[in-house]
Structure formats: C-alpha cells, structure tokens
Amino acid sequence: MSRYFRLALWLMCALPLLASAAVRIVTGPTPIGDGDARARGDLTVVNQHLAFALAIESPVPYGVPRGALVDIAAVVQGKIGRDRAVFADFIPNNWSAWPNTYQKIEILDAGPQQVVIRATRDWGKVVISTSYTLKDGADRVEISTLMRNDGEVALPGLLSGLTYWPKGGFLFGVPGAPEHGPAPQALAHRMAAYDADWSVALHAAYFDHVEYASKDLYQLHTLGPGESRRFDGSLQVGASGDLAPVMRAEIERDGLPAGEVRGMVRGADGKPVRQAVVVVEKSGQPYGWTLAPAGRYSMRLPQGDYRMYATAKGHGQTASQALNMASGQAVTQDFHQLQGPGTVDIDVRRAGAGGVPLDARIVITEGQQPVVEFLGKKTFFTELDRKGKAELTLAPGPYVLTVSSGGAFLAEPVRLTLQVAAGVRQRATVLLQPFAEPRARGWFAADLHHHADQAEAVTPPSDLARAQLAAGLDLLFVSDHDTMRNLPALASIAERRRMPFIGSMELSASWAHFNAYPLKAGQTLAIDMSTASVGQIFAEARRLGATTIQVNHPFIPYGYFASLDASLAPGGFNPGFDVVEINAATPGDDVKVLQRLWQYWNQGQPYYLSGGTDVHDVWKDVSGRVRTFAHVDGALTAASFSAAVKAGHAYVSAGPLIEPDILFGTRLAKQPASLGFALQSLAGIKRVELIGGGKVLASQSFDHFPQTRRVDFRLTENAAWYALIVEDRDGHKAYSNPVWIGPP
C-alpha cells in the first residue's frame, strides 16, 4: 500500500470524525462537497453543525480578492454536506473591491473551543480587516469587519457591508425590503437562502440598504480620513428549510421580547399532514415560516401582530388566522382542512391546419403561488422530448395561466382559466396564433447573456434549453461565470433539437464582465480573474477561440465603461472588444450604451450592439425578453451567427421587429436618397426615430399603434452613419446598428 493511498484512506475515515469533534481547522482542499476552496493553502473550519472555507490560494468568484468565504455547508451526524455559497464577503462600496494589492491571513485562535481567523486586505487607501469566528456547538459563523480610511480624503456615499451569494436553492430576502435600494420598512435584519434540506441566513443589524434581492446588505455612510467603521453580522446554517431557528437567533441577538406559538396541521381527512409548513406574515408581508414534519410545529416570534396559515407541497392554504403575540406568551394555533393537489395536462399547439406542437412558457397569473418555493413553482415549461406537452401539479382552487411561445415577439399569449380540484386530473389544449416569422427571411434570434446553474445561477441546462425554446429563440446560448462546465450538456440538447448552440463564458473580474463566444467544450480558463488586466482577459478569450468579445452591462458599478470612467480598470481602455450589450436587467442604462456607441461610430470605430437578459433563474425572469436578431445568409451555425453579430448585421430588441432594406453594418459608397424599413410589433408600433451621426434626424409617431408598418425616411442631411430606434405601445424598444456612409 503506497504512502499516498494510506494518507487518502486516513482522510476519508478521519473527516467525519473531524466534523463531529470540537472546532478545528483543516488545511488544504476543502472537505465540503462541491466546494471551491481547492488549493493547498486554503482553510476550512469545522464544528458539530457547520463548516466553512476561506479561499487563501484559490481564486474567488467574480474577481473578488482572496481571503473571502467561498464555501459553507451544514454538518449532520458528523457528515459535512454540500457547499451552499458562491461566496460571502465584505464589499467596501457597492460591488467594488478594486484596487486591491495584498491580502494577509492570520489564525488568531486554532481551537478547540473556538477558531478565529482574520483576513486583512486593502481597497485603495482603506484597510479592511474581517474576522471569522466559529465556536464549539454554534450554528453560525460570526463575521466582524473593521473598515479604516488611512487616506487623507473623505470617502462619501459609500455602500458597504456583508454579502452572501448562495449556490442553488431559493432566496427569501429581508422581509419588507425592496429588491434594491433604501430599506426603511424592513421588518427584520436578515435574509436567507434555502431549499427543503438546507438553509443559510445572513444576519446584519447594521444595514439600511439592500441590493440584488437582499444578497447584499449595505450601510450608506461616509468614511473620513483616519475614521473607522465596524460591521458585525453572522452566517447561520441549518440542515433543513426551516426558518424558525433563524427567527429565534434574531430574537436572541437583539434581545427582543418574544413568545411561542405551537399547534397541529390536519388535512381534509382529519389526519396530520406530513411535511406541512406554517407561514407567518407581518404587516401584510411574508415574515418567515416553520416546518411541521409530522403535522406538529412550534416557533418563537417577536411580540407583535401577525397572520398565519398552513400549507404543504402541492396543497392549498388553510384560512389565514390572526395572532397577537405578547412577550412571554405561549399560544396554541391549530390548522384544519388542508386540501391536497390536482393535476393539469396541457397541450400547446399552433393554431391552424396541422396543429404543430409548440415549446411554451406557462405562468400562474392568478391563483396560489407558494411563498416557500420548494412547495411549488409559479412558472412551468413544456417538455424537451415531448414538444408542447406539460404536466402541472397544482394546489386546488381557481387559476388563470398565461401560455406563451415566442415571448412578446412571435405570438400573442393565451390566458387559460382553470378550476383545480384535489385529486382530480384534467386536460387542456391551448392554440397560439403565429404573428411573425423573422427566421423565414434570414433573421435569427439569440439571448446573448444567459446563465445556467454555475455560481449563483440556479437553472439546470435542460431547463435553460426549455426556457430559450419557449422564448422562440433560434440558437441556444449559455455564458456561466468563468466556467464552460455546461457546454457539453447544452450541445447535446441542441443536437437533439436540431438547432445551433453558442457556447460562451462570462469572464468575470470585480471591475468588468465580458462574454466570449463561440467557445468549444473541453477547455478551461487559464488566467486568474482576481488579478488579470483587461489585456490579459481579451487575450485569454481569443486563446479559447472566441471570435466575439462582448462588454456586458457596461455601466453598472462593476461594468467596464463605469470602471474606465472611474479609472479602476487594470490596463485602462483596450480596443480588443467587439460588441457592447443592451442588458435587460439594466434598462436605465440603454441611453448610456447608445451614446457611448454613437461616439465610437462618429469616430468610425465599428463596435456594435448586442443584447441579452442576464437571466440566472428562468422561473423568475424571462429568457429572451431582450434578444439579438442577426441576419445570416446560408446555414445558421454558431459561427455564422457570431460573425453576423460582430459585423453589425444585427439589431437588439425588447419587442419590435425590424427588416431593413439595407442591411445594418453595411457600408455604402455614397448616401442614398432614402432608407426604408418594414416593422412589426405584437404590442403595436408607437414611434420610430432615424438617428444620424448621434442626432434624431426624423421621426414618425402612430396614434393607432399598428402591428405592421412600412416606414421610409428621405435623407436630407449628410451623416456618416444612420441607425433606427423603434418603440412599441408598451414602451419596449428596438435599437439598430448603423448603416455606414462613405469610405472608412
């Protein structure tokens, strides 16, 4: 038996023992399943309830500096579970961790009663020191960050705080808080990620702002010269989706007066409901829940007024009951007559002769939509291998389902009204009338920014394909952060469905993100995104075979153009990119993107438009709601589509369709007398603008919002290029690339 084999055997036997012992440190690749701390110098801290790992030598996702927490998992009966974190860290200012020049790691206490590790790094003239403390028997790691300004200039308007980006599962944001921005109405000081068999909660009493649906908990503040500010929080880990321990921890942390409510959940047959859930609402907002594995539940709540109801997977909801919780009070609250699920088989077809099956998206528009998301979905897709077929298990009650194929582009959605009864199976056929078929004229669509299930994204490859097919896209596309792991699976699905597939990867530094495409499977990223310059990133994209480099969401805090404007992009401006994204998640930046591109076009630089959704979760966002239409002559392939996008033979749309007489990206020797366009829009066309040299030269408005319209613009001024903007009745727009005039 070799020495290495004996060592491996010892580790396999010892790790469960390590997990069940008091707090200790494991050095090297983490024992956390699917963990990202894989280097020799990485540190994993383990006690009886949880394990977490710090990336000392391994790269951190999104180019965040090393020293961050990249793995966290529950420990159950001595066994360490799967990783539930992409990363958790302290962000000094709204997703900016650059410039960073050093990281220092210190083990202040090595156990066994507690482990304390301190990670120190710089952010410009600011020193950021974060300590991680795990105590014997604790179910949470305590995190404390000291932020000190060693510079001579005050730093106003900082959004600083702890973040937790979960790996998989569902997200329950801060109760009462918005998706982003100030959170003065927050009902608690915690968020949680969860699934049926795990939970991780970030507690942070200091925050007054939230971002990214509460994954970032920030405080808005100023840090003067020599001033320090402390941010305290914790990550609490559970082995189920029960949030009762999370609410109890908040009560204990803040010393809140509280009481306890307990009771039983019974079904229509009078028997206890297995795997029931009791949901609590406060001020009309979901506040938390507890599990009732055998129908029996118990949880502590801060004093106050609540409403409660019981539910279960596929089940209905009991009548809501009021609860006035007083300090020190013990209340019994039972729930009865919980109804079981029914089943609906849906067949989606094209209206007219033949009734061809259609890929479709099905959304509950009216009807029960579970707050606890592992109990049931709100969005469904037809199957991959049975086109047009979907089987839905729904709680009993009335529903209106919206069924669509082709998104807001190719066919009018249909509303399907149903009454679902417990234990009853019913069937429904939905016929959709086609509106437009741009592919018949050589215009093909792809969503050029879409994630599957890597990093914080939660969409398995098969579901990504179902969503993109339902959107009526002509090519499948994926761009996960810094990995090509999902390329083989999607290539296989595309082959089964006889359609092209564009493999991509989102190269993700802390100061900019870029999509590189098309890429082939079987390759790996060979640069460190936490230290790479823009030149190194572009060179790596080309080495991997990308013909097209796309600047993603360029004006968000970690967008390339925003970082250039703030002098934060290592290497500064590099001309090596090809296209710039109109991102569905940042519609407020559309004008900024256009104006920057118009500046380039006025200088004769052929950087062109692309568009994508940045979808991470196809059940919560809509694939292809912004898409790139490109004109391809001949066979449609990943290469031919990418080449058309790079050449500017494309436009970006959130609804309107454009067919130009002269192909976008074309260079004419002299100015024509006019430019003509055929337009279509399901919502109806509201306004068309002709842009020349960065100015609106002509426009047409339509009071009756026609769905089809031919427009012709006489060219009375000389311009170096012309482009089109089309707006529909709903305010959705299409933006074209230019038609060039004169020599380059």
Buried (B, 14 or more C-beta within 10 A) or exposed (E): EEEEEEEEEEBEEEBBEBBBBBBBBBEBBBBBBEBBBBBEBBBBBBBBBBBBBBBBBBBBBBBBBBBBBBBBBBBBEEBBBBBBBBBBBBBBBBBBBBBBEEBEBEBEBEBEEBBBBBBBBBBBBBBBBBBBBBBBEBBBBBBBBBBBBEBEEEBEEBBBBBBBBBBBBBBBBBBBBBEBEEBEEBBBBBBBBBBBBBBBBBBBBBBBBBBBBBBBBBBBBEBEEEEBBEBBBBBBBBBBBBBBBBBBBBBEBEEBEBBBBBBBBBBBEEEBBEBBBBBBBBEEBBBBBBBBEEBEBBBBBBBBEBBBBBBBBBBBBBEBBEBEBEEEBEBEBBBBEBBBBBBBEBBBBBBEEEEEBBBBBBBBBEBBBBBBBBBBBBBBBBEBEEBBBBEBBBBBBEBEBBBBBBBBBBBBBBEBEBEBBBEEEEEBEBBBEBBBEBBEEBBBBBBBBBBBBBBBBBBBBBBBBBBBBBBBBBBBBBBBBBBBBBBBBBBBBBEEBEBBBBBBBBBBBBBBBBBBBBBEBEBEBEBEBBBBBBEBBBBBBEEBEBBBBBBBBBBBBBBBBBBBEEEBBBEEEBEBBBBBBBBBBBBEBBEBBBEBBBEBBEEEEBBBBBBBBBBBBBBBBBBBBBBBBBBBEEEBBBBBBBBBBBBBBBBBBBBBBBBBEEBBBBBBEEBBEEBEBBBBBBBBBBBBBBBBBBEEBBBBEBEEBBBEBEBEBEBEEEBBBBBBBBBBBBEBBBBBBBBBBBEE
